[in-house]
Amino acid sequence: VVLIFSHAVLTISIHVQVSAGEAVRIKIVQQPPLSFVVGASITPALCIQLEDAYGNVAAGTNHSSASVAMSTSPVLGALLSGDLSSTFVNGVGVFGGSIVLGHSGFGYRLVFTS
């Protein structure tokens, strides 16, 4: 960001670097599709990002990890399997497209934690 202050005789230019604040929430960027084949990888890959209190991507967040799990399952014994963790790169975590749901049903809920 460049701030410019002008006066009839003098112009001052100041360069200011603005960065995102500390990550305070997870935003789902790519949700799972409404329907997919049981036993096949969920595509497109699930994607989340860490945001600061103002909704900016916490791009300075690297190497922290996140995980995904089922919080609600309408089918007894339904399992979520595959690569259920992701490492953030520039505040974004992608779950590699290898997540598989073992049973069909409606009302599944996923929860992401970091």
C-alpha positions in Angstrom: 0.0 0.0 0.0 1.4 3.4 -0.9 0.1 6.4 1.0 0.6 9.8 -0.7 0.2 13.1 1.1 0.3 16.1 -1.1 0.6 19.8 -0.4 1.3 22.7 -2.9 5.0 22.6 -2.2 5.7 19.1 -0.8 4.6 15.6 -1.7 5.4 12.7 0.7 5.1 9.1 -0.3 5.1 6.3 2.4 5.2 2.6 1.6 3.3 0.5 4.1 3.2 -3.3 4.2 -0.1 -4.7 5.3 -0.3 -8.3 6.5 -3.1 -10.6 7.6 -3.5 -11.0 11.3 -3.3 -14.2 13.3 -5.5 -17.1 12.1 -8.8 -17.2 14.0 -11.1 -19.4 11.9 -11.3 -22.0 9.2 -13.2 -21.3 6.0 -14.3 -24.1 3.6 -13.2 -23.0 0.1 -14.1 -26.3 -1.7 -16.9 -28.2 -0.2 -17.7 -31.8 -1.1 -20.2 -32.3 -3.9 -23.8 -33.0 -3.1 -23.5 -36.5 -4.5 -20.6 -38.8 -5.2 -19.9 -42.5 -5.6 -19.6 -44.5 -2.4 -16.1 -46.0 -2.1 -14.5 -43.6 -4.6 -12.4 -40.5 -3.8 -14.4 -37.4 -3.1 -13.6 -35.0 -6.0 -12.9 -32.2 -6.3 -10.5 -32.3 -3.3 -11.7 -30.6 -0.1 -10.0 -27.3 0.4 -9.9 -25.0 3.5 -8.2 -21.8 4.4 -7.2 -20.0 7.6 -8.5 -16.5 8.0 -7.9 -13.6 10.4 -10.6 -11.7 12.1 -11.2 -9.6 9.0 -11.6 -12.4 6.5 -8.0 -12.2 5.1 -6.2 -15.4 4.3 -3.6 -16.0 7.0 -1.0 -16.5 4.2 1.9 -16.6 6.7 0.6 -19.9 8.1 2.7 -22.8 6.8 3.4 -26.2 8.2 0.5 -26.2 10.6 -1.9 -29.0 10.0 -5.6 -29.6 9.8 -7.8 -32.7 9.9 -11.2 -33.6 8.7 -13.6 -36.0 10.4 -17.3 -36.9 10.4 -19.3 -35.1 13.1 -22.7 -36.5 12.1 -23.4 -39.8 10.4 -26.9 -40.9 9.4 -25.6 -44.4 8.9 -24.4 -46.6 11.7 -20.8 -47.7 11.1 -20.2 -45.2 8.2 -16.5 -44.4 8.0 -14.5 -41.6 6.4 -11.2 -42.9 5.3 -8.1 -41.8 3.2 -5.8 -38.9 3.8 -7.7 -37.0 6.6 -5.0 -34.5 7.3 -3.5 -31.6 5.4 -0.6 -29.2 5.9 -1.3 -25.5 5.3 0.7 -23.7 2.6 0.3 -20.0 2.6 -2.8 -20.4 4.8 -4.5 -23.0 2.5 -5.0 -26.7 3.2 -6.0 -29.2 0.4 -7.1 -32.7 1.3 -5.5 -34.4 -1.7 -8.6 -35.9 -3.3 -8.2 -39.3 -1.5 -11.0 -39.0 1.0 -13.5 -41.9 0.7 -16.9 -42.4 2.3 -17.8 -46.0 2.9 -21.7 -45.9 3.0 -24.4 -44.1 1.1 -26.8 -41.8 3.0 -28.0 -38.2 3.5 -27.0 -35.8 6.3 -23.3 -36.4 6.7 -21.5 -33.5 8.3 -17.8 -33.0 8.2 -15.8 -31.0 10.8 -12.4 -29.5 10.1 -10.0 -28.8 13.0 -6.6 -27.1 13.2 
